[in-house]
Amino acid sequence: MLRPAFRWVRRVQPGSAAGAFTSRHLNNSASTAAPDNDSAPKLPPEVTIVEVGPRDGLQNERTPISAESKIGFVNRLAAAGLRRIEAVSFVSPKWVPQMADGAAVMAGVDRPPGVRYMALVPNLKGLEGAVSAKVHEVAVFASASETFSQRNINCTIAESIERFRPACAAAASAGLPVRGYISCALGCPFEGAVPPAAVGRVAEALLAVGCAEICVADTVGAGTPLRAAAALRAAAAAGVPLLRLAAHFHDTYGQALANILTALQMGVTTVDAAAAGLGGCPYAPGATGNVATEDVVYLLEGCGVRTGVDLERLLDASDYICGALGGGRLPAAGAARALLLRRRAAAGAAAQQ
Ligand SMILES: CC(C)(COP(=O)([O-])OP(=O)([O-])OC[C@H]1O[C@@H](n2cnc3c(N)ncnc32)[C@H](O)[C@@H]1OP(=O)([O-])[O-])[C@@H](O)C(=O)NCCC(=O)NCCSC(=O)C[C@@](C)(O)CC(=O)[O-]
């Protein structure tokens, strides 16, 4: 059984901010107010959502998206209250053409106080691009699976760590904190099951090269709560403090929210999500989108956990990027889809009056 390391509970009082949130977004037949009884999940009072839509969400889109649209998306996410946004990557444009305009995107985004932009970098060259673009944080990305490492960044896990070493040193000199992703931590599209011990080894190596935060990532979105807990426990046992662990779950098998609750009950307080559930990795066949930010906000605020995100403004961002992607794009499911459809129906009805 999973034993929560932390026992934070925040109960929602009628009329509180979280209560007001639920009444605006629910039908009369349902309520997300946290039950005032001992069966309520033990959750932290607040959670940081790292918005990865502009990078992980868009990198796999086949049709080129203009820098202007990416900038409009990022600015709306910041306006919605998201305070850490993975906006771009500086990777080889031959490998991921969609992300080739990272410098132009970063040159165009608003920089409101308190908003931190992050860039994904695979090596020193990428780090140099990120520093020039004046991001606030960078992320390197290793894998717990050898095959995925080869397919995604064309080197072994050990070689990837050696590439990160100079990049992390240069980031430290530039004053940029580094996040280290562990991709395929809950399973690999090529190797299948990934042992938690592999996650622990990579976590230890990423810490050793200077990563300040370790992000356990379910790249294929096939993990379940027990597998999520085992991977997070392995990273924690390798020496990563719970408050420096982040959870990144794709939702291919519809397990992401359950996995997030598990992570939060263990004491993790940082989770990744992408507006409108965008996403997928070009080198992870079969994997679909990230857990939708709307779904995470809806769940957490409904459980009395503060996210700082304004759901209406988040929908502005999702509506905007879905429009830019064209083809009548909508989130696949969940609160993200329901809320966006409801908003569009209301706008349509208002236009007819
Ligand atoms: C790592 C490499 C570069 C190795 O690629 P390579 O071909 O082995 O390396 P190379 O050093 O021979 O470089 C090839 C070319 O790329 C250039 N290059 C080299 N580095 C850079 C750079 N930073 N920025 C711009 N250009 C770069 C380099 O200069 C050269 O250019 P050329 O001489 O041929 O004209 C390549 O494999 C790569 O860029 N891979 C990135 C793949 C990627 O972005 N995948 C998606 C992100 S990972 C992910 O989605 C998972 C995650 C993090 O989200 C977690 C989760 O969801 O679970």
The ligand as a Tripos MOL2 file, in Angstrom:
@<TRIPOS>MOLECULE
LIG
   58    60     1     0     0
SMALL
NO_CHARGES

@<TRIPOS>ATOM
      1 C1         20.5320   15.6030  -29.3130 C.3       1 LIG1
      2 C2         20.6390   15.7460  -30.8000 C.3       1 LIG1
      3 C3         21.0640   17.1680  -31.1610 C.3       1 LIG1
      4 C4         21.6890   14.7760  -31.3050 C.3       1 LIG1
      5 O1         21.6260   14.7100  -32.7090 O.3       1 LIG1
      6 P1         22.8570   14.1460  -33.5340 P.3       1 LIG1
      7 O2         22.4460   14.1380  -34.9650 O.co2     1 LIG1
      8 O3         23.3290   12.8790  -32.9550 O.co2     1 LIG1
      9 O4         23.9360   15.2450  -33.1270 O.3       1 LIG1
     10 P2         25.0010   16.1180  -33.8220 P.3       1 LIG1
     11 O5         25.7840   16.6860  -32.7060 O.co2     1 LIG1
     12 O6         25.6830   15.3220  -34.9040 O.co2     1 LIG1
     13 O7         24.1600   17.3060  -34.5070 O.3       1 LIG1
     14 C5         23.4400   17.1690  -35.6930 C.3       1 LIG1
     15 C6         23.0770   18.5510  -36.1960 C.3       1 LIG1
     16 O8         22.2390   19.2010  -35.2450 O.3       1 LIG1
     17 C7         22.8800   20.4010  -34.7900 C.3       1 LIG1
     18 N1         22.5980   20.5230  -33.3640 N.ar      1 LIG1
     19 C8         23.0560   19.7640  -32.3730 C.ar      1 LIG1
     20 N2         22.5480   20.1910  -31.2160 N.ar      1 LIG1
     21 C9         21.7680   21.2480  -31.4980 C.ar      1 LIG1
     22 C10        20.9760   22.0990  -30.7020 C.ar      1 LIG1
     23 N3         20.8880   21.9640  -29.3860 N.pl3     1 LIG1
     24 N4         20.2930   23.0710  -31.3090 N.ar      1 LIG1
     25 C11        20.3700   23.2430  -32.6530 C.ar      1 LIG1
     26 N5         21.0970   22.4450  -33.4560 N.ar      1 LIG1
     27 C12        21.7890   21.4640  -32.8760 C.ar      1 LIG1
     28 C13        24.3470   20.1990  -35.0670 C.3       1 LIG1
     29 O9         24.9980   21.4450  -35.1790 O.3       1 LIG1
     30 C14        24.3070   19.4500  -36.3740 C.3       1 LIG1
     31 O10        23.9920   20.3500  -37.4140 O.3       1 LIG1
     32 P3         24.6530   20.1530  -38.8770 P.3       1 LIG1
     33 O11        26.1230   20.2300  -38.6650 O.co2     1 LIG1
     34 O12        24.1900   18.7950  -39.3350 O.co2     1 LIG1
     35 O13        24.0650   21.2770  -39.6510 O.co2     1 LIG1
     36 C15        19.3010   15.3950  -31.5070 C.3       1 LIG1
     37 O14        19.0550   14.0420  -31.3580 O.3       1 LIG1
     38 C16        18.1400   16.1740  -30.9620 C.2       1 LIG1
     39 O15        18.0860   17.3910  -31.0900 O.2       1 LIG1
     40 N6         17.1590   15.4830  -30.3470 N.am      1 LIG1
     41 C17        16.0440   16.1450  -29.7310 C.3       1 LIG1
     42 C18        14.8360   15.2770  -29.8170 C.3       1 LIG1
     43 C19        13.6770   15.9430  -29.1320 C.2       1 LIG1
     44 O16        13.6170   17.1450  -28.9710 O.2       1 LIG1
     45 N7         12.7150   15.1100  -28.7320 N.am      1 LIG1
     46 C20        11.5310   15.5690  -28.0740 C.3       1 LIG1
     47 C21        11.7970   16.0580  -26.6770 C.3       1 LIG1
     48 S1         11.9860   14.7620  -25.4550 S.3       1 LIG1
     49 C22        10.4510   14.4650  -24.9280 C.2       1 LIG1
     50 O17         9.5380   14.8940  -25.5730 O.2       1 LIG1
     51 C23        10.2500   13.7590  -23.6350 C.3       1 LIG1
     52 C24         9.9290   14.7170  -22.5040 C.3       1 LIG1
     53 C25        11.1330   15.5340  -22.0700 C.3       1 LIG1
     54 O18         8.9260   15.6380  -22.9210 O.3       1 LIG1
     55 C26         9.4190   13.9300  -21.3200 C.3       1 LIG1
     56 C27         8.1250   13.1930  -21.6080 C.2       1 LIG1
     57 O19         7.2610   13.7220  -22.2980 O.co2     1 LIG1
     58 O20         7.9760   12.0990  -21.1120 O.co2     1 LIG1
@<TRIPOS>BOND
     1     1     2 1
     2     2     3 1
     3     2     4 1
     4     2    36 1
     5     4     5 1
     6     5     6 1
     7     6     7 2
     8     6     8 1
     9     6     9 1
    10     9    10 1
    11    10    11 2
    12    10    12 1
    13    10    13 1
    14    13    14 1
    15    14    15 1
    16    15    16 1
    17    15    30 1
    18    16    17 1
    19    17    18 1
    20    17    28 1
    21    18    19 ar
    22    18    27 ar
    23    19    20 ar
    24    20    21 ar
    25    21    22 ar
    26    21    27 ar
    27    22    23 1
    28    22    24 ar
    29    24    25 ar
    30    25    26 ar
    31    26    27 ar
    32    28    29 1
    33    28    30 1
    34    30    31 1
    35    31    32 1
    36    32    33 2
    37    32    34 1
    38    32    35 1
    39    36    37 1
    40    36    38 1
    41    38    39 2
    42    38    40 1
    43    40    41 1
    44    41    42 1
    45    42    43 1
    46    43    44 2
    47    43    45 1
    48    45    46 1
    49    46    47 1
    50    47    48 1
    51    48    49 1
    52    49    50 2
    53    49    51 1
    54    51    52 1
    55    52    53 1
    56    52    54 1
    57    52    55 1
    58    55    56 1
    59    56    57 2
    60    56    58 1
@<TRIPOS>SUBSTRUCTURE
     1 LIG1         1 GROUP 0 **** ****
